[in-house]
Amino acid sequence: MNRKSLIAGLALATCMSAVSVTALAQTPAEPTVPKSASSTTHSLQVGDRAPAKYQRPTEAVKNWKAKGLKQPEKESQWVRLGHNYVLVQITNAQILEIVPVKK
């Protein structure tokens, strides 16, 4: 093999690898779909961590007694997560109880 064909082969290989890296960098990422509250409740169980959003006081069910729920324990609150009321510990987002919404 002569020197010219070796250099041409190396140049071609370098260009091909640069093109494939550039093409990979420009490939759009797969879109992510955020989980809705109703789809999240199907997989959550007592002892799991609730999404951080449900630790906020603004998410608390204010009239828990009227909904037939027991009084929340200290540092916990009832939140509505899809078709369930969930008792969430505010300090660590642990789910303490899950009660289906009565229709």
N, C-alpha and C positions, 0 to 999 in steps of 0.2 A: 504494500500500500504506500502510495507516495504522500509526501507531506501536504500537498494541496488538497487532496481528497480527505485526509485526516482532519485538517483545519476546517474544511467545509462541513464535514460530519459533526464535529464538535459545535460549530456555530449553529447548525440546524437543531441539534439537540438542546442547546442553550435557549434558543428562541422558542422551541416547543414547550419547554418547562416553564418559561416565563409567561407564555400565553395561558397555560392551564392554571397557573397560580392566580393570574389576573381574572380569569373567568370564574374561579371559585370565590374570589373576593367579591365579585359583583353579583353572585347568586343571592336573591332575596331570601331572607329567613322565612320559615313557615309562620303564618300568622298564629298568634296565641289567642285563645278565646277565654276570657275570664269566667270562672265558675260562678254561676248564679247561686243565690242563697238556697234555692230549692234543690239544686243538684248537690250542694254541699252536705245537706242534712242526711242524705241517704247513706253517706259513708261515715258520718260522725257517730261516735258512741260515747257513753259515759266513761270518763277518764281521759278522753282525747283532748287536744287543745283546739279551742274555737279560733276562727280567724280574729286577728287583732282588732278589727273594726268593732267587734261585739264586746270589747272591754270598755268602750266609751260610754259615759253616762247618757249621752244623747240617744243611744240605742236601747236603753232600758225600757221595759214595759212598765208604765207608771201605775196603771190600775190592775195590778196582778191579782188582787183579792177578787175583783169583779169577774175576772177570767177563770176563777176557781183554782188559782195556783196558791201554793203554800208560801208563807213569808220567806223571802230570801234570807239566807244565812249572812252573817257578818262578812263584809268584803265580797259579796256576790250580788248578782242581779239577774232578773229574767229578761231574756231578749227573744224576739221572734226571728226564727231562722227558717224560712220557707213555710212548711206546713206544721211546724213544731214550735213550742216554747222551750227554750233551753236555759237552764240555770247555769250561769257562767261565773266562775270565781274571777273577780276583777284583777287580783294580783298576779295570777299566772295563766289566765284564760282556760283553765281546766273546766271541762264540762262535768257538772255535778249531777244533773238530772235532765231528762228529755221527756216532754209531755206533748202529745199530739194536740193540735188546735181543735176545739170542739166547734162544729158547724151549726 
